[in-house]
Amino acid sequence: MTVDSLPHGGLTTEEDIASYLLTNPGFFERFAEVLGSVQLASPHGGKTVSLHERQTAMLREKIKGLEASIVEMMGYGSENAQIIAKAHAWTAAMLREQDAARLPDVLTWQLQRLFDVPHVYLRLWDLDAAYSDLPHVQQVIAESKGHIAALDKPYCGPRGSIEGLQSLAGTQAELADVQSIALLPLRAGAIAENRMTFGYLLLTSPDSHRFTQDMGIDLLNRLAELAAAAMERLLPQQTVAWLKEQERLARQEGGQAELPLE
C-alpha cells in the first residue's frame, strides 16, 4: 500500500494512524528520514530524545527488570537449597538415633534447631506399650485425637483460641506470646483409606507472619511425612504388619508385581 492507496476518508484518528503503520511496515523504508527526525519526550526528564534513544532507554528498563527477576530466582534457588540441606540433616539425625525411646526428643530438638522454630510440640498415641510412659504420649488430650484425624492437610495460620492451643501443646506450655502456628498430622501407611493418624507436630511462633494461611504447605507435608516415617518405629509390631499387608494387597489389586526378595 502507498500513500495513494490510503483508506477512503483518510486517517482521522490516532488509532487509524497506528493501524496503518502496523500494517504497512514499508512506509518507513520509503520515508526513512521520518524515523531520524522523530523527537519524543524522555522518560527521565522534560527534554526530548530521538526515537532511537527512546527505544534504547526502553530496552535498558526491560534489561533491568529481567536482571531483577534473575536475582530473585537465584534467591529462591539458594533458599530452596538451604531447606533441602536442613531437611537432609534432620532426617540423618533421626536415622542415626539407635534408641527408639529417645527418637521423639531428637526429632523435636533438631527440628527446632535446624528450622529455627521457637517451640515444637510432639504428641503421639496408640504406640507400643514399651513407649506408653513417654511424655509425648502422657500429655495427649483425648479430644485432640479426633480433631487431628479430621485434618486432611497441615494447618498454617493464626493460633485461634488460647484454650484450644493449650490443649494441643499441653498444660505446661507457655503460649501467651504465640501469634501463629503450624499443625502437622502424623499418619502411618501408604494407602489413603487405611492410613492411621497417631500423632501431630505443633510448631508455634510469636511472629504472626511466620505461619500464614496463604503460605505453601509443600514443605510442611514433607516434614510431616518424614516425622511419621521415623515415629513408625514406636508403633506396635502388629499395627505395622497390618499396614504393610494392606499395602501389599493394594499393589496386587493394582496389578503391581511384588519385588523378589534378595
Backbone hydrogen bonds, N-H to C=O, Kabsch-Sander energy under -0.5 kcal/mol:
donor,donor_aa,acceptor,acceptor_aa,energy
5,S,2,T,-1.4
6,L,3,V,-1.3
10,G,7,P,-2.4
12,T,10,G,-0.8
17,I,13,T,-1.9
18,A,14,E,-2.7
19,S,15,E,-2.5
20,Y,16,D,-2.4
21,L,17,I,-2.5
22,L,18,A,-2.1
23,T,19,S,-1.9
24,N,20,Y,-0.8
27,F,24,N,-2.0
28,F,25,P,-0.8
30,R,26,G,-1.9
31,F,27,F,-1.8
32,A,29,E,-0.6
34,V,31,F,-1.8
35,L,31,F,-0.6
35,L,32,A,-0.7
36,G,32,A,-1.1
37,S,33,E,-1.2
38,V,34,V,-1.0
40,L,49,V,-3.4
42,S,47,K,-2.9
45,G,42,S,-1.3
49,V,40,L,-3.4
51,L,35,L,-0.5
51,L,38,V,-1.0
54,R,50,S,-2.5
55,Q,51,L,-2.5
56,T,52,H,-2.4
57,A,53,E,-2.4
58,M,54,R,-2.2
59,L,55,Q,-2.3
60,R,56,T,-2.2
61,E,57,A,-2.0
62,K,58,M,-2.1
63,I,59,L,-2.4
64,K,60,R,-2.5
65,G,61,E,-2.1
66,L,62,K,-2.3
67,E,63,I,-2.7
68,A,64,K,-2.3
69,S,65,G,-2.0
70,I,66,L,-2.4
71,V,67,E,-2.5
72,E,68,A,-2.2
73,M,69,S,-2.5
74,M,70,I,-2.5
75,G,71,V,-2.0
76,Y,72,E,-2.2
77,G,73,M,-2.4
78,S,74,M,-2.4
79,E,75,G,-2.5
80,N,76,Y,-2.8
81,A,77,G,-2.1
82,Q,78,S,-1.9
83,I,79,E,-2.1
84,I,80,N,-2.5
85,A,81,A,-2.2
86,K,82,Q,-2.3
87,A,83,I,-2.7
88,H,84,I,-2.3
89,A,85,A,-2.3
90,W,86,K,-2.5
91,T,87,A,-2.5
92,A,88,H,-2.6
93,A,89,A,-2.1
94,M,90,W,-1.7
95,L,91,T,-2.3
96,R,92,A,-2.1
97,E,93,A,-0.9
98,Q,96,R,-0.5
100,A,98,Q,-0.9
102,R,99,D,-1.4
103,L,99,D,-0.7
103,L,100,A,-0.7
106,V,102,R,-2.1
107,L,103,L,-2.9
108,T,104,P,-2.2
109,W,105,D,-2.5
110,Q,106,V,-2.4
111,L,107,L,-2.0
112,Q,108,T,-2.3
113,R,109,W,-2.4
114,L,110,Q,-3.0
115,F,111,L,-1.8
117,V,112,Q,-1.2
119,H,204,T,-1.3
121,Y,202,L,-2.7
123,R,200,Y,-2.3
124,L,136,H,-2.0
125,W,198,F,-2.3
128,D,234,L,-3.2
131,Y,128,D,-2.3
132,S,129,A,-1.4
134,L,131,Y,-1.4
137,V,134,L,-1.7
138,Q,134,L,-2.3
139,Q,135,P,-1.8
140,V,137,V,-1.5
144,S,141,I,-1.7
145,K,141,I,-0.7
145,K,142,A,-1.1
146,G,142,A,-0.6
147,H,143,E,-1.2
148,I,144,S,-2.7
149,A,145,K,-2.4
150,A,146,G,-1.4
151,L,148,I,-1.4
155,Y,183,L,-2.2
157,G,181,I,-1.9
159,R,179,Q,-1.2
165,L,161,S,-2.0
166,Q,162,I,-2.2
167,S,163,E,-1.8
168,L,164,G,-1.2
169,A,165,L,-2.5
170,G,166,Q,-2.9
173,A,170,G,-1.4
175,L,173,A,-0.7
178,V,175,L,-1.4
179,Q,205,S,-2.8
180,S,205,S,-2.1
181,I,157,G,-2.7
182,A,203,L,-2.3
183,L,155,Y,-2.4
184,L,182,A,-0.5
184,L,201,L,-3.0
186,L,199,G,-2.8
187,R,185,P,-0.5
188,A,196,M,-2.5
192,A,190,A,-0.6
194,N,191,I,-1.4
195,R,191,I,-0.8
195,R,192,A,-0.9
196,M,188,A,-2.3
197,T,195,R,-0.5
198,F,186,L,-2.3
198,F,196,M,-0.5
199,G,186,L,-0.8
200,Y,123,R,-2.2
201,L,184,L,-2.3
202,L,121,Y,-3.0
203,L,182,A,-2.9
203,L,201,L,-0.5
204,T,119,H,-2.2
205,S,180,S,-2.0
208,S,206,P,-0.6
210,R,207,D,-1.5
211,F,207,D,-0.6
212,T,210,R,-0.5
215,M,212,T,-1.3
221,N,217,I,-2.7
222,R,218,D,-2.1
223,L,219,L,-2.6
224,A,220,L,-2.5
225,E,221,N,-2.2
226,L,222,R,-2.5
227,A,223,L,-2.6
228,A,224,A,-2.6
229,A,225,E,-2.3
230,A,226,L,-2.0
231,M,227,A,-2.5
232,E,228,A,-1.2
233,R,230,A,-1.3
234,L,231,M,-2.3
235,L,232,E,-1.3
240,V,236,P,-2.0
241,A,237,Q,-2.7
242,W,238,Q,-2.1
243,L,239,T,-2.3
244,K,240,V,-2.3
245,E,241,A,-2.0
246,Q,242,W,-2.0
247,E,243,L,-1.9
248,R,244,K,-2.3
249,L,245,E,-2.5
250,A,246,Q,-2.1
251,R,247,E,-2.1
252,Q,248,R,-2.0
253,E,249,L,-2.5
254,G,250,A,-1.7
255,G,252,Q,-1.4
256,Q,251,R,-3.0
257,A,255,G,-0.5
